[in-house]
Amino acid sequence: MVKSIEKNSLREIRESLMMSKAELSRRANISPLTITRIEEGNPCNIKTKRKILLALGFKITDKHKVFHIVESVLSKKP
């Protein structure tokens, strides 16, 4: 099974702005659980990325500052 892991700097940027997950989720209009999943490296869709960027005060063109290259890893099937 292939699992995608997205490298991102979301947690570091959010914490540098002294912003909680709850505050970011309110500003971006997404659930705190979604923030947690993204910070753990799970993929998210373009709309969610756009909401997060704008909630953090970034421009859409700054997406590379928060979201990086996607990696695929093989995971063992149980």
C-alpha positions as CSV (number, residue, x, y, z in Angstrom):
1,M,0.0,0.0,0.0
2,V,1.3,3.5,-0.9
3,K,0.7,6.3,1.6
4,S,1.2,10.0,0.7
5,I,2.9,12.2,3.2
6,E,2.9,16.0,2.6
7,K,5.8,17.9,4.1
8,N,4.6,21.2,5.5
9,S,5.7,23.9,8.0
10,L,2.2,24.5,9.3
11,R,2.8,23.7,13.0
12,E,6.0,25.8,13.0
13,I,4.4,28.8,11.4
14,R,1.2,28.6,13.5
15,E,3.3,28.4,16.7
16,S,5.6,31.3,15.6
17,L,2.4,33.4,15.2
18,M,1.4,32.3,18.7
19,M,-1.8,30.9,17.2
20,S,-3.6,27.9,18.7
21,K,-5.1,25.1,16.5
22,A,-8.6,26.3,17.7
23,E,-7.9,29.8,16.5
24,L,-6.6,28.7,13.2
25,S,-9.5,26.4,12.6
26,R,-11.9,29.2,13.4
27,R,-10.2,31.6,11.0
28,A,-9.9,29.0,8.3
29,N,-13.4,27.6,8.9
30,I,-12.1,24.0,9.1
31,S,-12.1,21.6,12.0
32,P,-9.2,21.4,14.6
33,L,-8.9,17.7,13.7
34,T,-8.2,18.7,10.1
35,I,-5.4,21.0,11.3
36,T,-3.9,18.1,13.4
37,R,-4.0,15.7,10.5
38,I,-2.3,18.2,8.1
39,E,0.4,19.0,10.7
40,E,1.0,15.2,11.0
41,G,1.7,15.1,7.2
42,N,-1.6,13.8,5.9
43,P,-2.7,15.3,2.5
44,C,-5.4,17.8,2.1
45,N,-7.2,19.3,-0.8
46,I,-6.5,22.6,-2.5
47,K,-9.5,24.4,-0.9
48,T,-8.3,23.6,2.5
49,K,-4.7,24.7,1.7
50,R,-6.2,28.0,0.4
51,K,-8.2,28.6,3.6
52,I,-5.2,27.9,5.8
53,L,-2.9,30.2,3.8
54,L,-5.4,33.1,4.0
55,A,-6.1,32.4,7.7
56,L,-2.3,32.6,8.5
57,G,-2.1,35.9,6.6
58,F,-0.2,34.6,3.6
59,K,-1.0,35.1,-0.1
60,I,-1.9,32.2,-2.3
61,T,1.4,32.6,-4.1
62,D,3.2,32.0,-0.8
63,K,2.0,28.4,-0.7
64,H,5.5,27.0,-1.0
65,K,6.4,28.6,2.4
66,V,3.8,26.4,4.2
67,F,3.2,23.4,1.9
68,H,6.1,21.4,0.4
69,I,6.7,18.5,-1.9
70,V,4.5,15.3,-1.5
71,E,6.3,12.1,-0.8
72,S,4.9,8.6,-1.3
73,V,6.0,5.8,1.1
74,L,5.2,2.2,1.2
75,S,3.4,1.0,4.2
76,K,3.0,-2.6,5.3
77,K,-0.5,-4.0,5.0
78,P,-1.7,-5.6,8.3
